[in-house]
Amino acid sequence: MLLPRPTLPRAVLSACLLLALGACGEASAPPPATAVPASSPESAAIRTDDASHAGAAPVTGLNGGAVRRFLVGQYGELAQLQGDWPGTPLADGLGADAASREVCARAAIGTPDAPAELVAVCGVPDGAGHANSALTDFFLLRENADAVMAAARAHMDGFGSAGDVADIAVHRFGPRLYGFVVEDGFTGQGIAIGNTSLVLPHGDGFEVAGSLRSSLDNLGAMTGCGERNDCTPDAAYDLTFDFAIDDRDTTAVAWPLRVHERGEACGRRIDRTHLVPFDPTTGAWAVPAELQRDGCD
């Protein structure tokens, strides 16, 4: 049986993507999106602080009251920007599960002429057990007259376990491209797998444009290995995968990733960096098999 990995608190491709976000982003607006911290010192140009990106125009969000009214229209009067609320969604396309929900990610991504935000709502289904995934709703919100409308939206139920994910945040992936980073993971039979999913707007919806490991170990399964006959101590592995966004190409639709893999893998010390390019044809990052594996190789 799969058990949930310990979770962190939640405080929180192509030209068509540029068109989808180009018209995007007032008072009560959330902070601008920030990028994933660089974990490798290979290049000072790899993004470490999105808000200070040279030449970047200031991003603009939406009025908080208008965003809450939008959420009320989707989830009912109990919906709010901070804290959680119970209930079943009112709007079609958000599933029919009763759950405890909260805004788990929200960031401004628009311009003064076209304010916009990315918003994620996370839901833990009522009575969720180990096998239940989380309920995650993604929205690209824009102004529409005096109201807020969803230019893109998606309901996904494939992340996390025990009805929860570890973390969701908004990040900048290209000069005009923003999306979500979803962290989740599982533990089963002493093997722990952490995963990072990159979710981007696509047309009027969202798609997973990349999935890669964030951690991988079998230390639980190796406990007492020396006294047993079903394993050998040199079969242990304990790996971490940290990714940074390489934003040196100012003409790119989406920037490549640099993934720093480090740790121990079956008697070998691992310390290497993978370059993961973005393929505008598929609208996704070309993640190699070694960053999606379940063991040493």
C-alpha positions in Angstrom: 0.0 0.0 0.0 1.3 3.5 -0.8 1.6 5.9 2.0 1.9 9.7 1.7 5.2 11.3 1.9 5.4 13.8 4.7 4.0 17.0 3.2 5.1 20.6 3.7 2.6 23.2 4.9 0.7 24.9 2.1 0.8 28.7 2.5 0.5 29.4 0.1 4.0 25.5 -25.7 4.7 27.2 -28.6 3.4 30.4 -30.1 -0.1 29.6 -28.9 1.1 29.9 -25.3 2.4 33.4 -25.9 -1.0 34.4 -27.4 -2.8 32.8 -24.5 -0.7 34.8 -22.0 0.1 37.9 -24.0 -3.1 39.7 -23.1 -2.6 38.8 -19.4 -2.0 40.3 -15.4 -4.6 46.7 -8.7 -4.7 47.2 -5.3 -5.1 44.0 -3.2 -3.0 42.1 -5.8 -0.8 39.2 -4.7 3.0 39.4 -4.9 4.5 38.8 -8.4 5.5 35.3 -9.3 9.0 34.3 -8.3 11.2 31.6 -9.9 12.5 28.4 -8.5 15.8 29.1 -6.7 18.9 27.9 -8.5 20.5 25.0 -6.8 23.7 24.9 -8.9 26.3 27.7 -9.2 27.1 26.7 -12.7 26.0 30.1 -14.2 25.2 33.4 -12.5 22.7 33.9 -15.3 20.5 31.0 -14.1 17.5 32.6 -12.5 17.6 33.1 -8.7 15.1 36.0 -8.3 12.4 36.5 -10.9 11.2 39.8 -9.5 14.5 41.4 -10.2 14.9 40.1 -13.7 16.7 42.7 -15.8 14.3 44.6 -18.1 11.2 42.7 -16.9 8.1 44.8 -16.9 6.2 45.0 -13.6 3.5 42.4 -13.3 0.0 43.4 -12.2 -2.7 41.3 -10.6 -6.5 41.6 -9.9 -8.6 43.2 -7.2 -8.8 40.7 -4.3 -12.6 41.3 -3.9 -13.2 40.5 -7.5 -11.2 37.3 -7.3 -13.1 36.2 -4.2 -16.4 36.8 -6.0 -15.2 34.6 -8.8 -14.4 31.9 -6.3 -17.8 32.2 -4.8 -19.3 31.6 -8.2 -17.3 28.4 -8.5 -17.5 27.0 -5.0 -20.2 28.8 -3.0 -20.5 31.6 -0.4 -17.9 30.0 1.9 -15.1 30.4 -0.6 -12.3 32.8 0.5 -8.8 33.9 -0.4 -7.3 32.9 2.9 -8.1 29.8 5.0 -10.1 26.8 3.9 -13.8 26.1 3.3 -15.9 23.0 3.0 -18.4 22.1 0.3 -19.0 20.8 -3.2 -18.2 23.0 -6.3 -21.1 24.8 -7.9 -19.5 25.2 -11.3 -19.4 22.5 -13.9 -16.0 21.0 -14.7 -14.7 21.1 -11.1 -15.7 17.6 -10.1 -18.5 16.6 -7.7 -16.4 15.8 -4.6 -17.2 17.3 -1.3 -13.9 18.5 0.1 -12.1 21.0 2.3 -10.6 23.6 -0.1 -8.2 26.5 0.0 -6.4 28.9 -2.4 -3.0 27.1 -2.4 -1.3 29.4 -5.0 -2.0 32.8 -6.3 0.3 35.3 -8.1 0.1 38.3 -10.4 1.3 37.7 -14.0 -0.4 40.5 -16.0 0.5 44.0 -17.1 -1.0 47.4 -16.1 -3.1 47.3 -19.3 -4.1 43.7 -18.9 -4.1 42.6 -15.3 -4.1 38.8 -14.7 -3.4 36.2 -12.1 -2.8 32.5 -11.9 -4.8 30.8 -9.1 -4.8 27.3 -7.8 -7.4 25.8 -5.5 -6.4 22.6 -3.6 -9.1 20.3 -2.2 -8.7 17.4 0.3 -11.7 15.1 -0.4 -13.9 14.3 2.6 -12.8 11.0 4.2 -9.6 10.8 2.0 -7.4 7.8 2.6 -3.9 6.8 1.5 -5.0 6.0 -2.1 -6.9 9.3 -2.6 -5.2 12.0 -4.7 -5.8 15.7 -4.2 -8.3 17.8 -6.1 -6.5 20.6 -7.8 -8.2 23.4 -9.8 -6.1 25.7 -11.9 -7.3 29.1 -13.2 -5.9 31.8 -15.4 -8.0 34.9 -14.4 -8.4 38.1 -16.4 -10.5 41.2 -16.1 -13.8 41.2 -18.0 -15.5 44.6 -17.6 -16.1 44.9 -13.8 -15.7 41.2 -13.1 -13.1 38.5 -13.3 -13.3 35.6 -15.8 -11.3 32.4 -16.4 -9.4 32.6 -19.7 -8.2 29.0 -18.9 -9.2 26.5 -16.3 -8.6 22.8 -15.5 -9.6 20.3 -12.8 -7.0 17.7 -12.1 -7.1 14.9 -9.6 -3.8 13.1 -10.2 -1.5 14.8 -7.8 -0.6 13.8 -4.2 -1.8 11.1 -1.8 -4.1 11.0 1.2 -5.9 13.8 -0.6 -3.1 16.3 -0.3 0.0 17.6 -2.2 3.2 18.9 -0.7 3.2 22.3 -2.3 2.0 24.4 -5.3 3.6 27.6 -6.4 3.5 30.0 -9.5 6.7 30.4 -11.4 7.9 32.2 -14.5 9.0 29.8 -17.2 9.6 32.2 -20.2 9.7 35.9 -21.0 5.9 35.9 -21.1 5.1 32.4 -19.8 3.9 31.6 -16.3 2.7 28.3 -14.8 2.5 26.2 -11.7 5.1 23.9 -10.0 3.4 21.1 -8.1 5.4 19.1 -5.6 4.0 15.7 -4.4 5.3 12.3 -3.5 4.6 8.8 -2.2 6.1 6.2 0.1 5.5 2.5 -0.3 7.4 -0.6 1.0 10.3 1.6 2.2 10.7 3.5 -1.1 10.1 7.2 -1.1 9.5 9.1 -4.4 9.2 12.9 -4.6 8.0 14.4 -7.9 7.8 17.8 -9.5 5.2 18.6 -12.1 5.2 21.7 -14.3 1.7 22.8 -15.3 1.2 25.4 -18.0 -1.8 27.1 -19.6 -2.8 25.6 -22.9 -5.6 27.0 -24.9 -8.5 27.4 -22.5 -7.1 24.7 -20.2 -3.9 23.6 -18.5 -1.6 20.7 -19.2 1.3 18.9 -17.4 4.2 20.0 -19.6 6.9 18.2 -17.6 7.3 15.7 -14.8 10.5 14.8 -13.0 11.8 13.4 -9.8 12.6 15.8 -6.9 13.9 13.0 -4.6 14.3 9.2 -4.6 15.4 6.8 -1.9 14.9 3.3 -0.6 16.4 3.9 2.8 13.3 2.5 4.5 13.5 -0.7 2.6 17.2 -1.0 3.4 16.8 -1.0 7.2 18.3 -4.2 8.6 19.5 -5.2 5.2 22.7 -6.6 6.5 20.8 -9.2 8.6 18.5 -10.2 5.8 19.0 -12.4 2.7 16.7 -10.5 0.3 18.9 -7.4 -0.3 22.5 -6.2 -0.3 23.7 -2.9 1.4 25.2 -1.6 -1.9 21.7 -1.6 -3.4 20.8 1.5 -1.4 20.1 4.8 -3.1 19.3 8.3 -1.8 19.1 11.0 -4.4 18.0 14.6 -4.6 17.1 16.5 -7.9 17.1 20.3 -7.7 16.1 22.3 -10.8 16.8 25.9 -11.8 15.4 27.9 -14.7 18.0 29.0 -17.2 16.7 32.3 -18.5 19.6 33.5 -20.6 17.7 33.2 -23.9 15.4 36.3 -24.0 13.8 35.1 -27.3 12.7 31.6 -26.0 9.0 30.6 -25.7 10.0 28.7 -22.5 13.4 28.4 -20.9 15.3 25.1 -20.4 15.8 23.6 -17.0 19.0 22.6 -15.3 18.6 19.7 -12.9 21.3 19.0 -10.4 21.2 15.4 -9.4 23.2 14.4 -6.3 23.5 11.7 -3.7 24.3 8.0 -3.5 23.1 5.4 -6.0 24.0 1.7 -5.4 27.5 2.3 -4.2 28.2 5.3 -6.5 28.5 8.9 -5.6 26.3 11.0 -8.0 26.8 14.7 -8.7 25.7 15.7 -12.2 23.6 18.2 -14.0 21.0 17.6 -16.7 19.9 20.2 -19.3 16.2 19.7 -20.1 15.2 21.7 -23.2 11.7 22.9 -23.9 10.2 21.6 -27.2 7.9 24.3 -28.7 6.4 21.7 -31.0 5.0 19.6 -28.2 4.6 22.4 -25.7 6.6 20.4 -23.1 10.0 19.9 -21.6 11.9 16.9 -23.0 12.5 15.2 -19.6 15.0 12.3 -20.0 14.2 8.8 -18.6 16.9 9.1 -15.9 14.9 12.0 -14.3 11.8 9.9 -14.1 13.3 6.6 -12.9 12.4 4.7 -9.8 15.7 3.3 -8.8 19.5 3.5 -9.3 19.5 3.3 -13.1 
